[in-house]
Amino acid sequence: MIIKNNKDIKKMINVSKIAKNILLYISKYIKAGISTGYINDLCHNKIINYYKSYPAVLGYMNFPKSICTSVNDVVCHGIPNYNFILKNGDIINIDISICKDKYYSDVSKMFFVGTPNINVLKLCNITYNSIFYALKCVKNGNKLNLIGKNIQKYVEYYGYSIVKNYCGHGIGRKLHEFPQILHYKNDYNLSMKTGMIFTIEPMVNLGHSDTYIMEDGWTVKTKDGSLSAQYEHTILVTKNGYKILTI
């Protein structure tokens, strides 16, 4: 477990602001007829040329693009593609990971292409709200496993399923640090400490929780073809609670 000092936290606040701003910037471009490859290019150029930062996933374990674009039944790690054109009714998760001054931040958000139907809107709202339900337990001294317990309880109450193959993670001078943040009930007995920074990023499926990886080695899809939603924030544990760095 890596506890951040004041210098670390200031750097993390700065890089998290950049990640948040990239999501805000790209939001106005999400519409029918645009390719996920073009979305990637817009984000890449903004990260490199305007913020003088680096897209942390570019080249990470040979990932070929600067962001992840996960559409409809893609759970996570979707690879942007010029041939994949968004259409009305699609939902897309855009996952932004930034490196600035040797510090990392990670954030993702769902976007609607056109007007979402009520089922899609509910799925996304429950997924997003599950983070805040989990945050009720985030403070110095509480067990990390309360995060997953709260998320699973909240999500399953509404009849959705939690993806268990992927998790949140510590973050700081590396994109992925110890500990893992599980989004379901678990026996992980580690306590939260003031100065810890990690991501909470639940993936919630409309149908079954089972997933599979496509032949590209990255794109994760739901096995039953059901829609999937994900939101992610970078969180700092404080003395009396928490601070969301990417909001």
Secondary structure, 3 states (H helix, E strand, C coil): CCCCCHHHHHHHHHHHHHHHHHHHHHHHHCCCCCEHHHHHHHHHHHHHHHCCCEECCCCHHHCCCCCEEEECCEEECCCCCCCCECCCCCEEEEEEEEEECCEEEEEEEEEECCCCCHHHHHHHHHHHHHHHHHHCCCCCCCECHHHHHHHHHHHHHCCCEECCCCCEEECCCCCCEEEEECCCCCCCCCECCCCCEEEECCEEECCCCCEEECCCCCCEEECCCCCEEECEEEEEECCCCEEECCC
